Amino acid sequence: MAVRLMQGNHERELQADRRAAELLRLAGLAPIAVGRMLVKLARNDGGGYSGTHPALDARLENPGLRVE
């Protein structure tokens, strides 16, 4: 059951990433900022962020979030 809950949480995180990118786009800002923020969070993962959130690669697979 815990695995299913975690998978559901991960899907909600991915949906939130897509929504954040869409809101930035609607505001006339660059949606890639979400991807850049995710990379910064992953680099500075002192609080165990990656243990409770989807992997960075999975999150950057969202359209418009890939950081080169």
CHARMM-style PDB file with segment names, atoms N, HN, CA, C and O in Angstrom:
ATOM      1  N   MET     1       0.823  -1.187   0.000  1.00  0.00      PROA
ATOM      2  CA  MET     1       0.000   0.000   0.000  1.00  0.00      PROA
ATOM      3  C   MET     1       0.869   1.254   0.000  1.00  0.00      PROA
ATOM      4  O   MET     1       0.545   2.226  -0.683  1.00  0.00      PROA
ATOM      5  N   ALA     2       1.960   1.248   0.750  1.00  0.00      PROA
ATOM      6  HN  ALA     2       2.223   0.459   1.305  1.00  0.00      PROA
ATOM      7  CA  ALA     2       2.834   2.413   0.803  1.00  0.00      PROA
ATOM      8  C   ALA     2       3.432   2.722  -0.565  1.00  0.00      PROA
ATOM      9  O   ALA     2       3.617   3.887  -0.918  1.00  0.00      PROA
ATOM     10  N   VAL     3       3.734   1.679  -1.330  1.00  0.00      PROA
ATOM     11  HN  VAL     3       3.585   0.733  -1.042  1.00  0.00      PROA
ATOM     12  CA  VAL     3       4.293   1.876  -2.666  1.00  0.00      PROA
ATOM     13  C   VAL     3       3.271   2.563  -3.564  1.00  0.00      PROA
ATOM     14  O   VAL     3       3.618   3.473  -4.317  1.00  0.00      PROA
ATOM     15  N   ARG     4       2.020   2.135  -3.487  1.00  0.00      PROA
ATOM     16  HN  ARG     4       1.738   1.396  -2.875  1.00  0.00      PROA
ATOM     17  CA  ARG     4       0.966   2.764  -4.296  1.00  0.00      PROA
ATOM     18  C   ARG     4       0.771   4.216  -3.902  1.00  0.00      PROA
ATOM     19  O   ARG     4       0.571   5.069  -4.767  1.00  0.00      PROA
ATOM     20  N   LEU     5       0.827   4.510  -2.618  1.00  0.00      PROA
ATOM     21  HN  LEU     5       0.989   3.818  -1.915  1.00  0.00      PROA
ATOM     22  CA  LEU     5       0.697   5.896  -2.171  1.00  0.00      PROA
ATOM     23  C   LEU     5       1.843   6.746  -2.706  1.00  0.00      PROA
ATOM     24  O   LEU     5       1.630   7.873  -3.153  1.00  0.00      PROA
ATOM     25  N   MET     6       3.061   6.203  -2.660  1.00  0.00      PROA
ATOM     26  HN  MET     6       3.234   5.287  -2.298  1.00  0.00      PROA
ATOM     27  CA  MET     6       4.221   6.933  -3.153  1.00  0.00      PROA
ATOM     28  C   MET     6       4.103   7.178  -4.653  1.00  0.00      PROA
ATOM     29  O   MET     6       4.435   8.262  -5.134  1.00  0.00      PROA
ATOM     30  N   GLN     7       3.624   6.161  -5.405  1.00  0.00      PROA
ATOM     31  HN  GLN     7       3.354   5.281  -5.015  1.00  0.00      PROA
ATOM     32  CA  GLN     7       3.446   6.335  -6.845  1.00  0.00      PROA
ATOM     33  C   GLN     7       2.422   7.414  -7.136  1.00  0.00      PROA
ATOM     34  O   GLN     7       2.601   8.208  -8.059  1.00  0.00      PROA
ATOM     35  N   GLY     8       1.348   7.452  -6.357  1.00  0.00      PROA
ATOM     36  HN  GLY     8       1.202   6.807  -5.607  1.00  0.00      PROA
ATOM     37  CA  GLY     8       0.340   8.496  -6.521  1.00  0.00      PROA
ATOM     38  C   GLY     8       0.902   9.874  -6.213  1.00  0.00      PROA
ATOM     39  O   GLY     8       0.602  10.847  -6.905  1.00  0.00      PROA
ATOM     40  N   ASN     9       1.716   9.949  -5.174  1.00  0.00      PROA
ATOM     41  HN  ASN     9       1.960   9.158  -4.612  1.00  0.00      PROA
ATOM     42  CA  ASN     9       2.350  11.221  -4.838  1.00  0.00      PROA
ATOM     43  C   ASN     9       3.282  11.664  -5.951  1.00  0.00      PROA
ATOM     44  O   ASN     9       3.331  12.848  -6.285  1.00  0.00      PROA
ATOM     45  N   HSD    10       4.018  10.732  -6.524  1.00  0.00      PROA
ATOM     46  HN  HSD    10       3.978   9.770  -6.252  1.00  0.00      PROA
ATOM     47  CA  HSD    10       4.940  11.069  -7.608  1.00  0.00      PROA
ATOM     48  C   HSD    10       4.177  11.584  -8.821  1.00  0.00      PROA
ATOM     49  O   HSD    10       4.605  12.547  -9.457  1.00  0.00      PROA
ATOM     50  N   GLU    11       3.058  10.958  -9.148  1.00  0.00      PROA
ATOM     51  HN  GLU    11       2.710  10.175  -8.631  1.00  0.00      PROA
ATOM     52  CA  GLU    11       2.267  11.421 -10.288  1.00  0.00      PROA
ATOM     53  C   GLU    11       1.729  12.832 -10.030  1.00  0.00      PROA
ATOM     54  O   GLU    11       1.698  13.660 -10.940  1.00  0.00      PROA
ATOM     55  N   ARG    12       1.310  13.103  -8.804  1.00  0.00      PROA
ATOM     56  HN  ARG    12       1.335  12.430  -8.064  1.00  0.00      PROA
ATOM     57  CA  ARG    12       0.829  14.456  -8.479  1.00  0.00      PROA
ATOM     58  C   ARG    12       1.960  15.474  -8.595  1.00  0.00      PROA
ATOM     59  O   ARG    12       1.732  16.605  -9.023  1.00  0.00      PROA
ATOM     60  N   GLU    13       3.163  15.085  -8.221  1.00  0.00      PROA
ATOM     61  HN  GLU    13       3.348  14.166  -7.873  1.00  0.00      PROA
ATOM     62  CA  GLU    13       4.314  15.989  -8.370  1.00  0.00      PROA
ATOM     63  C   GLU    13       4.575  16.291  -9.845  1.00  0.00      PROA
ATOM     64  O   GLU    13       4.850  17.433 -10.212  1.00  0.00      PROA
ATOM     65  N   LEU    14       4.487  15.261 -10.683  1.00  0.00      PROA
ATOM     66  HN  LEU    14       4.263  14.333 -10.385  1.00  0.00      PROA
ATOM     67  CA  LEU    14       4.698  15.464 -12.116  1.00  0.00      PROA
ATOM     68  C   LEU    14       3.610  16.362 -12.701  1.00  0.00      PROA
ATOM     69  O   LEU    14       3.893  17.206 -13.551  1.00  0.00      PROA
ATOM     70  N   GLN    15       2.378  16.186 -12.252  1.00  0.00      PROA
ATOM     71  HN  GLN    15       2.148  15.500 -11.562  1.00  0.00      PROA
ATOM     72  CA  GLN    15       1.284  17.051 -12.695  1.00  0.00      PROA
ATOM     73  C   GLN    15       1.523  18.488 -12.240  1.00  0.00      PROA
ATOM     74  O   GLN    15       1.266  19.430 -12.990  1.00  0.00      PROA
ATOM     75  N   ALA    16       2.008  18.656 -11.025  1.00  0.00      PROA
ATOM     76  HN  ALA    16       2.217  17.891 -10.415  1.00  0.00      PROA
ATOM     77  CA  ALA    16       2.292  20.001 -10.511  1.00  0.00      PROA
ATOM     78  C   ALA    16       3.402  20.666 -11.314  1.00  0.00      PROA
ATOM     79  O   ALA    16       3.346  21.870 -11.568  1.00  0.00      PROA
ATOM     80  N   ASP    17       4.405  19.901 -11.714  1.00  0.00      PROA
ATOM     81  HN  ASP    17       4.450  18.923 -11.507  1.00  0.00      PROA
ATOM     82  CA  ASP    17       5.477  20.452 -12.554  1.00  0.00      PROA
ATOM     83  C   ASP    17       4.906  20.960 -13.878  1.00  0.00      PROA
ATOM     84  O   ASP    17       5.242  22.052 -14.335  1.00  0.00      PROA
ATOM     85  N   ARG    18       4.034  20.146 -14.488  1.00  0.00      PROA
ATOM     86  HN  ARG    18       3.761  19.258 -14.117  1.00  0.00      PROA
ATOM     87  CA  ARG    18       3.425  20.555 -15.762  1.00  0.00      PROA
ATOM     88  C   ARG    18       2.570  21.801 -15.580  1.00  0.00      PROA
ATOM     89  O   ARG    18       2.585  22.700 -16.421  1.00  0.00      PROA
ATOM     90  N   ARG    19       1.831  21.852 -14.492  1.00  0.00      PROA
ATOM     91  HN  ARG    19       1.818  21.121 -13.809  1.00  0.00      PROA
ATOM     92  CA  ARG    19       0.970  23.017 -14.237  1.00  0.00      PROA
ATOM     93  C   ARG    19       1.802  24.269 -13.982  1.00  0.00      PROA
ATOM     94  O   ARG    19       1.450  25.351 -14.453  1.00  0.00      PROA
ATOM     95  N   ALA    20       2.890  24.135 -13.248  1.00  0.00      PROA
ATOM     96  HN  ALA    20       3.176  23.257 -12.865  1.00  0.00      PROA
ATOM     97  CA  ALA    20       3.767  25.284 -12.994  1.00  0.00      PROA
ATOM     98  C   ALA    20       4.335  25.817 -14.302  1.00  0.00      PROA
ATOM     99  O   ALA    20       4.390  27.030 -14.506  1.00  0.00      PROA
ATOM    100  N   ALA    21       4.756  24.921 -15.189  1.00  0.00      PROA
ATOM    101  HN  ALA    21       4.710  23.936 -15.024  1.00  0.00      PROA
ATOM    102  CA  ALA    21       5.281  25.345 -16.490  1.00  0.00      PROA
ATOM    103  C   ALA    21       4.206  26.052 -17.304  1.00  0.00      PROA
ATOM    104  O   ALA    21       4.480  27.057 -17.960  1.00  0.00      PROA
ATOM    105  N   GLU    22       2.990  25.531 -17.264  1.00  0.00      PROA
ATOM    106  HN  GLU    22       2.768  24.714 -16.731  1.00  0.00      PROA
ATOM    107  CA  GLU    22       1.881  26.154 -17.991  1.00  0.00      PROA
ATOM    108  C   GLU    22       1.567  27.551 -17.446  1.00  0.00      PROA
ATOM    109  O   GLU    22       1.331  28.481 -18.216  1.00  0.00      PROA
ATOM    110  N   LEU    23       1.566  27.693 -16.132  1.00  0.00      PROA
ATOM    111  HN  LEU    23       1.759  26.937 -15.506  1.00  0.00      PROA
ATOM    112  CA  LEU    23       1.303  29.009 -15.537  1.00  0.00      PROA
ATOM    113  C   LEU    23       2.380  30.019 -15.910  1.00  0.00      PROA
ATOM    114  O   LEU    23       2.081  31.183 -16.175  1.00  0.00      PROA
ATOM    115  N   LEU    24       3.627  29.574 -15.931  1.00  0.00      PROA
ATOM    116  HN  LEU    24       3.870  28.628 -15.716  1.00  0.00      PROA
ATOM    117  CA  LEU    24       4.702  30.469 -16.356  1.00  0.00      PROA
ATOM    118  C   LEU    24       4.505  30.886 -17.808  1.00  0.00      PROA
ATOM    119  O   LEU    24       4.666  32.056 -18.154  1.00  0.00      PROA
ATOM    120  N   ARG    25       4.154  29.918 -18.655  1.00  0.00      PROA
ATOM    121  HN  ARG    25       4.024  28.967 -18.374  1.00  0.00      PROA
ATOM    122  CA  ARG    25       3.923  30.225 -20.067  1.00  0.00      PROA
ATOM    123  C   ARG    25       2.795  31.233 -20.236  1.00  0.00      PROA
ATOM    124  O   ARG    25       2.916  32.180 -21.013  1.00  0.00      PROA
ATOM    125  N   LEU    26       1.700  31.032 -19.511  1.00  0.00      PROA
ATOM    126  HN  LEU    26       1.602  30.263 -18.880  1.00  0.00      PROA
ATOM    127  CA  LEU    26       0.563  31.955 -19.589  1.00  0.00      PROA
ATOM    128  C   LEU    26       0.923  33.359 -19.104  1.00  0.00      PROA
ATOM    129  O   LEU    26       0.348  34.352 -19.551  1.00  0.00      PROA
ATOM    130  N   ALA    27       1.879  33.421 -18.189  1.00  0.00      PROA
ATOM    131  HN  ALA    27       2.346  32.614 -17.826  1.00  0.00      PROA
ATOM    132  CA  ALA    27       2.318  34.721 -17.663  1.00  0.00      PROA
ATOM    133  C   ALA    27       3.375  35.370 -18.560  1.00  0.00      PROA
ATOM    134  O   ALA    27       3.863  36.461 -18.265  1.00  0.00      PROA
ATOM    135  N   GLY    28       3.724  34.691 -19.656  1.00  0.00      PROA
ATOM    136  HN  GLY    28       3.328  33.805 -19.896  1.00  0.00      PROA
ATOM    137  CA  GLY    28       4.713  35.231 -20.568  1.00  0.00      PROA
ATOM    138  C   GLY    28       6.148  34.977 -20.138  1.00  0.00      PROA
ATOM    139  O   GLY    28       7.075  35.638 -20.608  1.00  0.00      PROA
ATOM    140  N   LEU    29       6.324  34.016 -19.243  1.00  0.00      PROA
ATOM    141  HN  LEU    29       5.572  33.479 -18.862  1.00  0.00      PROA
ATOM    142  CA  LEU    29       7.657  33.682 -18.745  1.00  0.00      PROA
ATOM    143  C   LEU    29       8.104  32.333 -19.316  1.00  0.00      PROA
ATOM    144  O   LEU    29       7.297  31.591 -19.876  1.00  0.00      PROA
ATOM    145  N   ALA    30       9.371  32.032 -19.171  1.00  0.00      PROA
ATOM    146  HN  ALA    30      10.026  32.636 -18.716  1.00  0.00      PROA
ATOM    147  CA  ALA    30       9.934  30.804 -19.734  1.00  0.00      PROA
ATOM    148  C   ALA    30       9.607  29.593 -18.860  1.00  0.00      PROA
ATOM    149  O   ALA    30      10.046  29.526 -17.711  1.00  0.00      PROA
ATOM    150  N   PRO    31       8.834  28.630 -19.395  1.00  0.00      PROA
ATOM    151  CA  PRO    31       8.505  27.422 -18.631  1.00  0.00      PROA
ATOM    152  C   PRO    31       9.730  26.614 -18.219  1.00  0.00      PROA
ATOM    153  O   PRO    31       9.671  25.865 -17.243  1.00  0.00      PROA
ATOM    154  N   ILE    32      10.835  26.751 -18.940  1.00  0.00      PROA
ATOM    155  HN  ILE    32      10.883  27.359 -19.732  1.00  0.00      PROA
ATOM    156  CA  ILE    32      12.042  25.998 -18.605  1.00  0.00      PROA
ATOM    157  C   ILE    32      12.566  26.372 -17.215  1.00  0.00      PROA
ATOM    158  O   ILE    32      13.395  25.658 -16.651  1.00  0.00      PROA
ATOM    159  N   ALA    33      12.088  27.480 -16.668  1.00  0.00      PROA
ATOM    160  HN  ALA    33      11.414  28.060 -17.126  1.00  0.00      PROA
ATOM    161  CA  ALA    33      12.495  27.881 -15.315  1.00  0.00      PROA
ATOM    162  C   ALA    33      12.145  26.797 -14.301  1.00  0.00      PROA
ATOM    163  O   ALA    33      12.847  26.629 -13.304  1.00  0.00      PROA
ATOM    164  N   VAL    34      11.062  26.060 -14.550  1.00  0.00      PROA
ATOM    165  HN  VAL    34      10.491  26.197 -15.360  1.00  0.00      PROA
ATOM    166  CA  VAL    34      10.694  24.967 -13.648  1.00  0.00      PROA
ATOM    167  C   VAL    34      11.783  23.898 -13.678  1.00  0.00      PROA
ATOM    168  O   VAL    34      12.200  23.411 -12.627  1.00  0.00      PROA
ATOM    169  N   GLY    35      12.241  23.533 -14.862  1.00  0.00      PROA
ATOM    170  HN  GLY    35      11.902  23.928 -15.715  1.00  0.00      PROA
ATOM    171  CA  GLY    35      13.306  22.549 -14.988  1.00  0.00      PROA
ATOM    172  C   GLY    35      14.591  23.009 -14.311  1.00  0.00      PROA
ATOM    173  O   GLY    35      15.262  22.224 -13.641  1.00  0.00      PROA
ATOM    174  N   ARG    36      14.929  24.272 -14.487  1.00  0.00      PROA
ATOM    175  HN  ARG    36      14.384  24.910 -15.031  1.00  0.00      PROA
ATOM    176  CA  ARG    36      16.141  24.808 -13.852  1.00  0.00      PROA
ATOM    177  C   ARG    36      16.030  24.754 -12.325  1.00  0.00      PROA
ATOM    178  O   ARG    36      16.999  24.439 -11.634  1.00  0.00      PROA
ATOM    179  N   MET    37      14.849  25.063 -11.815  1.00  0.00      PROA
ATOM    180  HN  MET    37      14.062  25.319 -12.376  1.00  0.00      PROA
ATOM    181  CA  MET    37      14.624  25.010 -10.371  1.00  0.00      PROA
ATOM    182  C   MET    37      14.766  23.577  -9.859  1.00  0.00      PROA
ATOM    183  O   MET    37      15.341  23.346  -8.795  1.00  0.00      PROA
ATOM    184  N   LEU    38      14.237  22.617 -10.624  1.00  0.00      PROA
ATOM    185  HN  LEU    38      13.770  22.805 -11.488  1.00  0.00      PROA
ATOM    186  CA  LEU    38      14.339  21.214 -10.221  1.00  0.00      PROA
ATOM    187  C   LEU    38      15.794  20.749 -10.182  1.00  0.00      PROA
ATOM    188  O   LEU    38      16.183  19.999  -9.286  1.00  0.00      PROA
ATOM    189  N   VAL    39      16.596  21.190 -11.148  1.00  0.00      PROA
ATOM    190  HN  VAL    39      16.280  21.799 -11.875  1.00  0.00      PROA
ATOM    191  CA  VAL    39      18.021  20.832 -11.166  1.00  0.00      PROA
ATOM    192  C   VAL    39      18.714  21.408  -9.939  1.00  0.00      PROA
ATOM    193  O   VAL    39      19.527  20.729  -9.312  1.00  0.00      PROA
ATOM    194  N   LYS    40      18.401  22.657  -9.590  1.00  0.00      PROA
ATOM    195  HN  LYS    40      17.741  23.208 -10.099  1.00  0.00      PROA
ATOM    196  CA  LYS    40      19.006  23.276  -8.400  1.00  0.00      PROA
ATOM    197  C   LYS    40      18.610  22.533  -7.133  1.00  0.00      PROA
ATOM    198  O   LYS    40      19.443  22.314  -6.254  1.00  0.00      PROA
ATOM    199  N   LEU    41      17.345  22.146  -7.037  1.00  0.00      PROA
ATOM    200  HN  LEU    41      16.668  22.325  -7.752  1.00  0.00      PROA
ATOM    201  CA  LEU    41      16.904  21.381  -5.870  1.00  0.00      PROA
ATOM    202  C   LEU    41      17.655  20.057  -5.765  1.00  0.00      PROA
ATOM    203  O   LEU    41      18.077  19.662  -4.678  1.00  0.00      PROA
ATOM    204  N   ALA    42      17.819  19.382  -6.885  1.00  0.00      PROA
ATOM    205  HN  ALA    42      17.476  19.703  -7.768  1.00  0.00      PROA
ATOM    206  CA  ALA    42      18.514  18.094  -6.882  1.00  0.00      PROA
ATOM    207  C   ALA    42      19.976  18.248  -6.476  1.00  0.00      PROA
ATOM    208  O   ALA    42      20.518  17.390  -5.779  1.00  0.00      PROA
ATOM    209  N   ARG    43      20.612  19.323  -6.901  1.00  0.00      PROA
ATOM    210  HN  ARG    43      20.172  20.020  -7.467  1.00  0.00      PROA
ATOM    211  CA  ARG    43      22.022  19.553  -6.551  1.00  0.00      PROA
ATOM    212  C   ARG    43      22.198  19.840  -5.066  1.00  0.00      PROA
ATOM    213  O   ARG    43      23.222  19.486  -4.481  1.00  0.00      PROA
ATOM    214  N   ASN    44      21.226  20.467  -4.467  1.00  0.00      PROA
ATOM    215  HN  ASN    44      20.394  20.755  -4.942  1.00  0.00      PROA
ATOM    216  CA  ASN    44      21.306  20.887  -3.069  1.00  0.00      PROA
ATOM    217  C   ASN    44      20.406  20.038  -2.182  1.00  0.00      PROA
ATOM    218  O   ASN    44      19.760  20.559  -1.273  1.00  0.00      PROA
ATOM    219  N   ASP    45      20.361  18.754  -2.437  1.00  0.00      PROA
ATOM    220  HN  ASP    45      20.886  18.331  -3.175  1.00  0.00      PROA
ATOM    221  CA  ASP    45      19.429  17.866  -1.752  1.00  0.00      PROA
ATOM    222  C   ASP    45      19.898  17.507  -0.346  1.00  0.00      PROA
ATOM    223  O   ASP    45      20.199  16.346  -0.068  1.00  0.00      PROA
ATOM    224  N   GLY    46      19.960  18.476   0.519  1.00  0.00      PROA
ATOM    225  HN  GLY    46      19.715  19.419   0.294  1.00  0.00      PROA
ATOM    226  CA  GLY    46      20.355  18.210   1.887  1.00  0.00      PROA
ATOM    227  C   GLY    46      19.210  17.768   2.767  1.00  0.00      PROA
ATOM    228  O   GLY    46      19.437  17.231   3.851  1.00  0.00      PROA
ATOM    229  N   GLY    47      17.958  17.985   2.315  1.00  0.00      PROA
ATOM    230  HN  GLY    47      17.774  18.421   1.434  1.00  0.00      PROA
ATOM    231  CA  GLY    47      16.812  17.671   3.148  1.00  0.00      PROA
ATOM    232  C   GLY    47      16.090  16.398   2.771  1.00  0.00      PROA
ATOM    233  O   GLY    47      14.977  16.164   3.244  1.00  0.00      PROA
ATOM    234  N   GLY    48      16.691  15.563   1.930  1.00  0.00      PROA
ATOM    235  HN  GLY    48      17.595  15.753   1.546  1.00  0.00      PROA
ATOM    236  CA  GLY    48      16.045  14.316   1.553  1.00  0.00      PROA
ATOM    237  C   GLY    48      14.944  14.479   0.534  1.00  0.00      PROA
ATOM    238  O   GLY    48      14.080  13.611   0.406  1.00  0.00      PROA
ATOM    239  N   TYR    49      14.962  15.566  -0.183  1.00  0.00      PROA
ATOM    240  HN  TYR    49      15.664  16.271  -0.079  1.00  0.00      PROA
ATOM    241  CA  TYR    49      13.946  15.875  -1.185  1.00  0.00      PROA
ATOM    242  C   TYR    49      13.747  14.732  -2.166  1.00  0.00      PROA
ATOM    243  O   TYR    49      12.614  14.368  -2.478  1.00  0.00      PROA
ATOM    244  N   SER    50      14.848  14.163  -2.653  1.00  0.00      PROA
ATOM    245  HN  SER    50      15.769  14.459  -2.400  1.00  0.00      PROA
ATOM    246  CA  SER    50      14.742  13.134  -3.687  1.00  0.00      PROA
ATOM    247  C   SER    50      14.115  11.838  -3.175  1.00  0.00      PROA
ATOM    248  O   SER    50      13.630  11.036  -3.973  1.00  0.00      PROA
ATOM    249  N   GLY    51      14.114  11.624  -1.892  1.00  0.00      PROA
ATOM    250  HN  GLY    51      14.508  12.275  -1.243  1.00  0.00      PROA
ATOM    251  CA  GLY    51      13.511  10.416  -1.348  1.00  0.00      PROA
ATOM    252  C   GLY    51      11.996  10.431  -1.364  1.00  0.00      PROA
ATOM    253  O   GLY    51      11.366   9.374  -1.315  1.00  0.00      PROA
ATOM    254  N   THR    52      11.404  11.604  -1.432  1.00  0.00      PROA
ATOM    255  HN  THR    52      11.915  12.462  -1.472  1.00  0.00      PROA
ATOM    256  CA  THR    52       9.951  11.716  -1.388  1.00  0.00      PROA
ATOM    257  C   THR    52       9.358  12.256  -2.678  1.00  0.00      PROA
ATOM    258  O   THR    52       8.142  12.422  -2.780  1.00  0.00      PROA
ATOM    259  N   HSD    53      10.198  12.531  -3.661  1.00  0.00      PROA
ATOM    260  HN  HSD    53      11.186  12.396  -3.578  1.00  0.00      PROA
ATOM    261  CA  HSD    53       9.744  13.094  -4.930  1.00  0.00      PROA
ATOM    262  C   HSD    53      10.251  12.228  -6.084  1.00  0.00      PROA
ATOM    263  O   HSD    53      11.189  11.450  -5.914  1.00  0.00      PROA
ATOM    264  N   PRO    54       9.630  12.364  -7.255  1.00  0.00      PROA
ATOM    265  CA  PRO    54      10.105  11.599  -8.412  1.00  0.00      PROA
ATOM    266  C   PRO    54      11.560  11.941  -8.743  1.00  0.00      PROA
ATOM    267  O   PRO    54      12.052  13.013  -8.390  1.00  0.00      PROA
ATOM    268  N   ALA    55      12.228  11.032  -9.412  1.00  0.00      PROA
ATOM    269  HN  ALA    55      11.829  10.161  -9.699  1.00  0.00      PROA
ATOM    270  CA  ALA    55      13.608  11.269  -9.827  1.00  0.00      PROA
ATOM    271  C   ALA    55      13.665  12.464 -10.779  1.00  0.00      PROA
ATOM    272  O   ALA    55      12.723  12.726 -11.527  1.00  0.00      PROA
ATOM    273  N   LEU    56      14.777  13.173 -10.733  1.00  0.00      PROA
ATOM    274  HN  LEU    56      15.542  12.960 -10.125  1.00  0.00      PROA
ATOM    275  CA  LEU    56      14.957  14.361 -11.574  1.00  0.00      PROA
ATOM    276  C   LEU    56      14.742  14.032 -13.042  1.00  0.00      PROA
ATOM    277  O   LEU    56      14.058  14.776 -13.744  1.00  0.00      PROA
ATOM    278  N   ASP    57      15.314  12.927 -13.522  1.00  0.00      PROA
ATOM    279  HN  ASP    57      15.870  12.322 -12.952  1.00  0.00      PROA
ATOM    280  CA  ASP    57      15.159  12.565 -14.935  1.00  0.00      PROA
ATOM    281  C   ASP    57      13.686  12.413 -15.312  1.00  0.00      PROA
ATOM    282  O   ASP    57      13.269  12.858 -16.382  1.00  0.00      PROA
ATOM    283  N   ALA    58      12.913  11.799 -14.453  1.00  0.00      PROA
ATOM    284  HN  ALA    58      13.252  11.438 -13.584  1.00  0.00      PROA
ATOM    285  CA  ALA    58      11.483  11.619 -14.727  1.00  0.00      PROA
ATOM    286  C   ALA    58      10.779  12.971 -14.780  1.00  0.00      PROA
ATOM    287  O   ALA    58       9.904  13.187 -15.619  1.00  0.00      PROA
ATOM    288  N   ARG    59      11.157  13.866 -13.897  1.00  0.00      PROA
ATOM    289  HN  ARG    59      11.867  13.690 -13.215  1.00  0.00      PROA
ATOM    290  CA  ARG    59      10.502  15.176 -13.863  1.00  0.00      PROA
ATOM    291  C   ARG    59      10.866  16.003 -15.080  1.00  0.00      PROA
ATOM    292  O   ARG    59      10.036  16.755 -15.591  1.00  0.00      PROA
ATOM    293  N   LEU    60      12.098  15.873 -15.550  1.00  0.00      PROA
ATOM    294  HN  LEU    60      12.772  15.262 -15.135  1.00  0.00      PROA
ATOM    295  CA  LEU    60      12.531  16.653 -16.706  1.00  0.00      PROA
ATOM    296  C   LEU    60      12.004  16.091 -18.017  1.00  0.00      PROA
ATOM    297  O   LEU    60      12.187  16.706 -19.068  1.00  0.00      PROA
ATOM    298  N   GLU    61      11.350  14.928 -17.972  1.00  0.00      PROA
ATOM    299  HN  GLU    61      11.202  14.429 -17.119  1.00  0.00      PROA
ATOM    300  CA  GLU    61      10.731  14.379 -19.169  1.00  0.00      PROA
ATOM    301  C   GLU    61       9.448  15.140 -19.539  1.00  0.00      PROA
ATOM    302  O   GLU    61       8.945  15.004 -20.655  1.00  0.00      PROA
ATOM    303  N   ASN    62       8.930  15.928 -18.618  1.00  0.00      PROA
ATOM    304  HN  ASN    62       9.338  16.039 -17.712  1.00  0.00      PROA
ATOM    305  CA  ASN    62       7.757  16.744 -18.928  1.00  0.00      PROA
ATOM    306  C   ASN    62       8.108  17.686 -20.072  1.00  0.00      PROA
ATOM    307  O   ASN    62       9.193  18.266 -20.084  1.00  0.00      PROA
ATOM    308  N   PRO    63       7.197  17.846 -21.040  1.00  0.00      PROA
ATOM    309  CA  PRO    63       7.472  18.745 -22.160  1.00  0.00      PROA
ATOM    310  C   PRO    63       7.832  20.151 -21.688  1.00  0.00      PROA
ATOM    311  O   PRO    63       7.147  20.723 -20.839  1.00  0.00      PROA
ATOM    312  N   GLY    64       8.896  20.696 -22.236  1.00  0.00      PROA
ATOM    313  HN  GLY    64       9.452  20.232 -22.925  1.00  0.00      PROA
ATOM    314  CA  GLY    64       9.289  22.058 -21.929  1.00  0.00      PROA
ATOM    315  C   GLY    64      10.155  22.224 -20.710  1.00  0.00      PROA
ATOM    316  O   GLY    64      10.596  23.336 -20.418  1.00  0.00      PROA
ATOM    317  N   LEU    65      10.416  21.137 -19.977  1.00  0.00      PROA
ATOM    318  HN  LEU    65      10.058  20.234 -20.214  1.00  0.00      PROA
ATOM    319  CA  LEU    65      11.195  21.256 -18.741  1.00  0.00      PROA
ATOM    320  C   LEU    65      12.629  20.790 -18.896  1.00  0.00      PROA
ATOM    321  O   LEU    65      13.442  21.027 -18.002  1.00  0.00      PROA
ATOM    322  N   ARG    66      12.970  20.136 -19.995  1.00  0.00      PROA
ATOM    323  HN  ARG    66      12.309  19.944 -20.721  1.00  0.00      PROA
ATOM    324  CA  ARG    66      14.324  19.592 -20.200  1.00  0.00      PROA
ATOM    325  C   ARG    66      15.347  20.715 -20.178  1.00  0.00      PROA
ATOM    326  O   ARG    66      15.238  21.690 -20.921  1.00  0.00      PROA
ATOM    327  N   VAL    67      16.323  20.565 -19.330  1.00  0.00      PROA
ATOM    328  HN  VAL    67      16.412  19.772 -18.726  1.00  0.00      PROA
ATOM    329  CA  VAL    67      17.409  21.540 -19.204  1.00  0.00      PROA
ATOM    330  C   VAL    67      18.635  20.945 -19.875  1.00  0.00      PROA
ATOM    331  O   VAL    67      19.068  19.847 -19.528  1.00  0.00      PROA
ATOM    332  N   GLU    68      19.183  21.656 -20.818  1.00  0.00      PROA
ATOM    333  HN  GLU    68      18.831  22.548 -21.100  1.00  0.00      PROA
ATOM    334  CA  GLU    68      20.372  21.161 -21.549  1.00  0.00      PROA
ATOM    335  C   GLU    68      21.627  21.547 -20.820  1.00  0.00      PROA
ATOM    336  OT1 GLU    68      22.726  21.225 -21.271  1.00  0.00      PROA
TER     337      GLU     68
END
